[in-house]
Amino acid sequence: MRRSSLLVVFLTVFVDLLGFGIVIPLLPLYTKDYGGSELTGGLVVGAFSAMQFLFAPFWGRLSDRLGRRPVLATTLLGTALSYLLFAFARDLTVLFAARTLAGFFGANIPVAQAYVADVTTPETRARGMGMIGMAFGLGFVLGPAFGALLSEHVGRAAPGLAAAALSGTAFVIAWARLPESLSPELRSKASARRAHPILFLSQALRRPELGGVLVLFFFLVAGFANLESMLSYFVEDRYGWGKLEVGRLFAFIGLCIAFAQGFLFRRAAARFGEVRLLRTGPLFVAAGMQVFWLVPVWPLLLPAVAIVALGMGMSNPSVPSLISKRSPPHMQGQTLGLSQSLGALARAVAPPVAGLLYDRVRVPSEGGCVTPFLWGGVLLVVGLALGRRGLVATAADAAPPAAAPSVE
């Protein structure tokens, strides 16, 4: 039952993120078509991350109180409605509203992570979180290719309609095939306080075993966002690449990271543990980011991709796995939501800073600005230094969960 439930969660996250990936690359183009500036395009993209920052812990805590299944199904249905609004948007106001709504309902990853925490033991937790990471990566990689094809060959509304259909399919899967994972006893223990759960972030940061991991995760996402946001400009300036070549590079990066998170991570976590992986993974990402600009010819970018993928594959799933082990069973959703909230904040803040560095602070090199890559590496090292208090193994990391519930 647990294995089939994990498969349903995997399919749900994959289908949902496939729809997300279909829409994302088209946002700058649609914003420009509706008369918006680059700043407006940034605000449209940032609206999604801002809503995720605010509401990831909200949906997580609500799932602690009501159960994972109804919250996950509700958010998937709401996401489908936001994509329908996107499909029929013909001005900036509706486009902005569609992305705001998508960010509100799309802040449901901590609910899926909490479900995995409910139905796994500490020994199998890493494997479950790795599956979520692989579903996330595959959906995000394949989505942009489908979106570009639909927009070019079918019509403007086609990507939004396809994304709505995919999220609707995920809703049907979750509603029809996903059993509830959280027992009534644990639901009754969840906090009924009315304060927004984002206000409890400071409380979580003061707990050494949680705060260190949360801080490190923020810097991990912020550092990697420098690579994500500026790599297109860099390879265009250095190698003269166009959209097709850039798309292939990003697809290759995504597939490598998905493979690392889905297959390599569970074996490495079983052998070394999440704490040791988090001590070394960010260093691999930082080193790989430097290889991107140090290599003289583009074929040597492939080793850089492998290094970054290995680092992200070790680091990214380790964070929710550790957080879930170090949180009470009735607060899994809220605490995992706080981590996703910090990740959303990093994705909202880091790209504009990276763009400013690329435009204004140019370190001499043979084509393309390397400053964002250097800065991204610095952020990762700083994150390791600030998060060191969370990178100490605790008894909770290996202890069996207290009264671990089975799937209903």
C-alpha positions in Angstrom: 0.0 0.0 0.0 2.8 2.4 0.9 4.6 1.7 -2.4 1.5 2.3 -4.5 0.8 5.5 -2.6 4.3 6.8 -3.3 3.8 6.0 -6.9 0.6 8.0 -7.0 2.3 10.9 -5.3 5.1 10.7 -7.8 2.7 10.8 -10.8 0.7 13.6 -9.2 3.8 15.8 -8.7 5.2 14.9 -12.1 2.0 15.8 -14.0 1.5 19.0 -11.9 5.1 20.2 -12.6 4.8 19.2 -16.3 2.0 21.7 -16.5 4.1 24.3 -14.7 7.0 23.8 -17.0 4.8 24.3 -20.1 3.8 27.8 -19.0 7.0 29.2 -17.5 9.1 29.9 -20.7 6.1 31.6 -22.3 5.6 34.3 -19.6 8.2 36.8 -20.9 6.9 36.5 -24.4 3.2 37.0 -23.4 4.1 39.9 -21.2 5.8 41.6 -24.1 2.9 40.9 -26.5 0.5 42.6 -24.0 2.7 45.7 -23.9 4.6 45.0 -20.7 8.2 45.9 -20.1 11.1 43.7 -18.8 10.3 45.0 -15.3 6.6 44.0 -15.7 7.7 40.6 -16.9 9.8 40.2 -13.8 6.9 41.2 -11.6 4.7 38.6 -13.3 7.2 35.9 -12.7 7.9 37.1 -9.2 4.2 37.0 -8.3 4.3 33.2 -8.4 7.3 33.0 -6.1 6.0 35.6 -3.7 2.7 33.7 -3.3 4.7 30.5 -2.7 6.7 32.2 0.0 3.6 33.2 1.8 1.4 30.1 1.3 3.7 27.0 1.2 3.6 26.8 5.1 -0.2 27.7 5.0 -1.1 24.7 2.9 1.4 22.5 4.8 -0.2 23.4 8.2 -3.7 23.0 6.7 -2.7 19.5 5.7 -1.6 18.8 9.2 -5.1 19.6 10.4 -7.3 18.3 7.6 -5.2 15.6 6.0 -2.9 15.4 3.0 -5.4 14.1 0.5 -8.1 16.8 0.6 -5.5 19.6 0.6 -3.5 18.1 -2.2 -6.6 17.6 -4.3 -7.9 21.1 -3.7 -4.6 22.8 -4.7 -4.4 20.7 -7.8 -7.9 21.7 -8.8 -7.2 25.4 -8.1 -4.0 25.1 -10.2 -6.0 23.8 -13.1 -8.3 26.8 -12.8 -5.4 29.2 -12.8 -4.1 27.7 -16.0 -7.5 28.1 -17.6 -7.3 31.8 -16.7 -3.8 32.0 -18.2 -5.0 30.3 -21.4 -7.7 33.0 -22.0 -5.7 36.0 -20.7 -5.5 38.9 -23.2 -4.1 41.6 -21.1 -1.5 42.1 -18.3 -4.1 42.3 -15.5 -5.5 38.9 -16.2 -2.1 37.5 -16.8 -0.9 38.8 -13.4 -4.0 37.5 -11.7 -3.5 34.0 -13.3 0.1 33.8 -12.1 -0.8 35.0 -8.6 -3.5 32.4 -8.4 -1.1 29.7 -9.7 1.4 30.7 -7.0 -1.3 30.5 -4.3 -2.5 27.0 -5.2 0.8 25.8 -6.5 2.5 26.1 -3.1 1.6 22.4 -2.5 5.0 20.7 -2.7 5.3 20.5 1.1 2.0 18.6 1.2 3.4 16.0 -1.1 6.6 15.9 1.0 4.6 15.5 4.2 2.7 12.6 2.6 6.0 10.9 1.9 7.1 11.5 5.5 3.8 10.0 6.7 4.2 6.7 4.8 8.0 6.1 5.1 10.3 5.2 7.9 13.5 7.1 8.7 15.4 4.3 6.8 13.3 4.8 3.6 12.6 8.5 4.0 15.5 9.6 1.7 14.3 7.3 -1.1 10.8 8.8 -0.9 12.1 12.4 -1.0 14.3 11.5 -3.9 11.3 10.3 -5.9 9.6 13.7 -5.3 12.7 15.4 -6.5 12.9 13.3 -9.6 9.2 13.9 -10.4 9.8 17.7 -9.9 12.8 17.7 -12.2 11.4 15.6 -15.0 8.2 17.6 -15.1 10.0 20.9 -15.2 12.4 19.6 -17.9 9.8 18.2 -20.3 7.3 20.9 -19.8 9.1 23.8 -21.7 9.5 21.6 -24.8 5.8 20.8 -24.9 4.9 24.4 -24.2 7.0 25.7 -27.1 5.6 23.1 -29.5 2.0 23.8 -28.5 2.4 27.6 -28.7 4.1 27.5 -32.1 2.0 24.8 -33.9 -1.4 24.9 -32.2 -2.1 28.4 -30.8 -1.7 30.9 -28.0 -4.2 29.3 -25.7 -3.0 25.7 -26.2 -0.2 25.7 -23.6 -2.5 27.0 -20.9 -5.2 24.5 -21.8 -2.7 21.7 -21.8 -1.4 22.7 -18.4 -5.0 22.9 -17.1 -5.7 19.4 -18.4 -2.6 18.0 -16.8 -3.3 19.6 -13.4 -6.9 18.4 -13.7 -5.6 14.9 -14.4 -3.4 15.1 -11.3 -6.5 16.1 -9.3 -8.4 13.1 -10.5 -5.4 10.8 -9.7 -5.1 12.3 -6.2 -8.8 12.2 -5.5 -9.5 8.7 -6.9 -6.3 6.8 -6.1 -4.5 8.5 -3.1 -5.5 7.2 0.3 -5.2 9.5 3.3 -1.8 9.1 5.1 -2.4 11.1 8.3 -4.2 9.4 11.1 -7.1 11.2 12.9 -5.1 11.2 16.1 -2.3 13.2 14.6 -4.7 15.6 12.8 -6.3 16.3 16.2 -2.9 17.3 17.6 -2.2 19.9 14.8 -2.2 23.5 15.9 -5.5 25.4 15.4 -3.8 28.8 15.9 -5.0 31.4 13.5 -1.7 33.2 13.0 -0.2 32.7 9.6 2.4 29.9 9.8 5.0 32.0 8.1 5.2 33.9 11.4 6.6 30.8 13.0 9.7 30.9 10.8 11.7 32.7 13.4 10.8 30.1 16.0 12.0 27.3 13.6 15.2 29.2 12.9 16.0 29.3 16.6 16.0 25.5 16.8 19.6 24.6 15.9 18.7 21.2 14.4 16.1 22.9 12.1 17.4 26.4 11.7 20.8 25.3 10.3 19.2 23.2 7.6 16.7 25.9 6.7 19.4 28.5 6.3 21.5 26.2 4.2 18.6 25.4 2.0 18.0 29.1 1.4 21.6 29.7 0.3 21.6 26.4 -1.8 18.6 27.6 -3.8 19.9 31.2 -4.1 23.3 30.0 -5.3 21.9 27.6 -7.9 19.5 30.3 -9.1 22.5 32.3 -10.3 23.3 29.5 -12.7 19.7 29.0 -13.7 19.0 32.6 -14.4 22.2 33.7 -16.1 23.4 30.6 -18.0 21.3 31.5 -21.1 23.0 34.9 -21.4 26.4 33.4 -20.8 26.3 30.7 -23.5 24.8 33.2 -25.9 27.6 35.6 -25.3 30.4 33.1 -25.2 29.3 30.5 -27.8 26.7 32.4 -29.9 24.0 29.9 -28.9 20.3 30.5 -29.7 17.1 29.3 -28.0 17.4 25.8 -29.4 20.9 25.1 -28.1 20.0 26.7 -24.7 16.9 24.6 -24.4 18.8 21.4 -25.1 21.4 22.4 -22.5 18.8 23.1 -19.8 17.0 19.9 -20.7 20.2 17.9 -20.2 20.9 19.7 -16.9 17.4 18.8 -15.7 17.6 15.2 -16.7 21.0 14.8 -15.0 19.6 16.3 -11.8 16.5 14.2 -12.0 18.6 11.1 -12.4 20.9 12.1 -9.5 17.9 12.8 -7.2 15.9 9.8 -8.2 18.5 7.1 -8.4 21.9 8.1 -7.0 20.6 9.9 -3.9 18.9 7.0 -2.3 22.0 4.8 -2.5 24.3 7.6 -1.2 21.9 8.5 1.6 21.7 4.8 2.7 25.5 4.7 2.8 26.5 8.1 4.1 23.4 9.7 5.6 21.7 13.0 4.8 23.9 15.1 7.1 27.2 14.0 5.4 25.6 14.6 2.0 24.6 18.1 3.0 28.1 18.8 4.1 29.6 18.0 0.7 26.8 18.4 -1.9 26.8 22.3 -1.9 30.5 22.2 -2.5 30.1 20.1 -5.6 27.5 22.6 -6.9 29.8 25.6 -6.2 32.7 23.8 -7.9 30.6 22.8 -10.9 29.4 26.4 -11.4 33.0 27.5 -11.8 33.7 24.8 -14.4 31.0 26.3 -16.6 33.1 29.4 -17.2 36.6 27.9 -16.8 36.3 25.5 -19.7 37.5 26.8 -23.1 35.1 24.9 -25.4 31.4 24.0 -25.0 31.8 20.2 -25.0 33.6 20.5 -21.7 30.3 21.9 -20.2 29.1 18.3 -19.9 31.5 17.5 -16.9 30.2 20.8 -15.3 26.7 19.5 -15.6 27.6 16.2 -14.1 29.3 17.9 -11.1 26.4 20.3 -10.5 23.8 17.5 -10.9 25.7 15.3 -8.4 25.8 18.2 -5.9 22.1 19.0 -6.3 21.2 15.3 -6.2 22.9 15.0 -2.9 21.7 18.2 -1.4 18.1 18.9 -2.5 16.3 15.8 -1.3 18.5 15.7 1.9 16.8 18.8 3.2 13.1 17.7 3.4 14.3 14.2 4.5 16.2 15.7 7.5 13.5 18.3 8.3 10.8 15.6 8.4 12.8 13.4 10.7 13.5 16.3 13.1 9.8 17.5 13.2 6.9 16.1 15.2 4.6 13.9 13.1 1.7 16.3 13.6 3.7 19.3 12.3 5.3 17.8 9.2 3.4 19.9 6.7 4.0 23.2 8.4 7.7 22.7 8.9 8.3 21.4 5.4 6.2 24.4 4.2 8.6 26.8 5.8 11.5 25.2 3.9 9.7 25.6 0.6 8.8 29.1 1.6 12.5 30.0 2.0 13.2 28.3 -1.3 10.6 30.5 -3.0 12.1 33.6 -1.4 15.5 32.6 -2.7 14.2 32.1 -6.2 12.5 35.5 -6.1 15.5 37.4 -4.8 18.6 35.8 -6.4 17.8 36.2 -10.1 17.5 40.0 -10.1 20.8 40.3 -8.1 22.4 37.9 -10.6 21.1 40.0 -13.5 22.5 43.2 -11.9 25.9 41.5 -11.5 25.9 40.3 -15.1 25.2 43.8 -16.4 27.2 45.9 -14.0 30.1 43.9 -12.5 32.0 42.2 -15.3 35.0 40.0 -14.4 37.2 39.8 -17.5 36.8 36.5 -19.4 36.7 35.2 -22.9 33.1 36.0 -23.7 30.3 36.3 -21.2 30.3 37.6 -17.6 31.4 35.2 -15.0 30.5 37.2 -11.9 27.1 35.5 -11.2 28.9 32.1 -11.1 31.5 33.4 -8.7 28.8 35.0 -6.6 26.7 31.8 -6.6 29.7 29.8 -5.4 30.2 32.3 -2.6 26.6 32.0 -1.5 26.9 28.2 -1.3 30.0 28.4 0.9 28.4 31.0 3.1 25.3 28.8 3.4 27.4 25.9 4.6 29.2 28.1 7.2 25.9 29.6 8.5 24.1 26.2 8.5 26.8 24.2 10.2 24.8 24.0 13.4 22.2 21.9 11.5 24.8 19.6 10.0 25.3 17.6 13.2 23.7 14.2 13.3 21.0 13.9 15.9 19.2 10.9 17.4 16.1 11.8 15.5 17.8 11.3 12.2 17.9 7.5 12.6 15.3 6.8 15.4 12.0 5.2 14.4 9.1 7.6 14.2 6.9 7.9 17.2 3.7 6.1 16.5 4.3 6.2 12.7 0.8 6.0 11.1 0.0 3.6 8.4 -1.9 4.5 5.2 -5.6 4.4 5.8 
